[in-house]
Amino acid sequence: MRSLLLSIILLGTVALSAAGADALQGREVFIANCAHCHSLNPEEVGKRGPHLAGLFARRYGAVEGFPYRMVWTEADPHWTEAQLDAYLEIHRLPEAAARAEVIAFLVPATAGAPPVDPGRGEALYNTECSYCHALTLEGARAVRKVDGGYEDITRVLEPPELESGEPTQPTPPFEESRRRGPHFAGLFGRAPGAVSDFPYRFVYDTPGPIWTEADLDSYIAFHARLESVDRADLIAFLKSATP
């Protein structure tokens, strides 16, 4: 009875602490301490630890091929918030507040609904995408969003270097270049490759005729090598910024 009472108290304490914790802050804890070994995407392979998709609906050690360091002795050892709290304390996070935050993030994230931060997604767009891709058709040639406004990133096309022995020709006027990739205006309502005159590197075998969040997630993972939580933020921003 005493053991049962202590277990109930522990479960209640963890649940209350996680419920009051900041899930977005927990995501930062996850990125800093967990994401290099664990993915939220079951299709992502090559990490040092098992993926975390569906974590609270599966038994401990259910993902094969990994040397698990902790063995639970419960008769039905499905992951719980209390067990994860104990594992994190031993494995990487001795601070109770940090564990509560990362659990608050993982409860929805492992169920396929990670909390997203479009503001952080905008920052990722600025650093990872804006040089090649504009949000609007009007911005497709010359501007890039930066702190405090817009910065002109219009470039010029250098004339090709002549091989030795070729006759010298008059240098043609430099031309303004557009961005290296297509604009994102109306992205989620158009077909992949709909903006002409770009050498698309990624060919999609999609069930539908237009871009979806899943398509974009696959493309960003392939092209920009961003972690899944970063991709979720970026996609959340693009959904609001590319009507």
ABEGO torsion letter per residue (X at the ends): XAAAAAAAAAAAAAAAAAAABBAAAAAAAAAAAAAAABBABAABBGBABBBABGAAABBBGABBGBBBABBBABABBBBBAAAAAAAAAAAABABAAAAAAAAAAAAAAAAGBBBBBAAAAAAAAAAAAAAABBABAAAAAABBBBBGEBBBABBBBBBBBBBBGBBBBBBBBBBBBBBABBBABGAAABBBGABBGBBBABBBBBABABBBAAAAAAAAAAAAGBBAAAAAAAAAAAAAABX
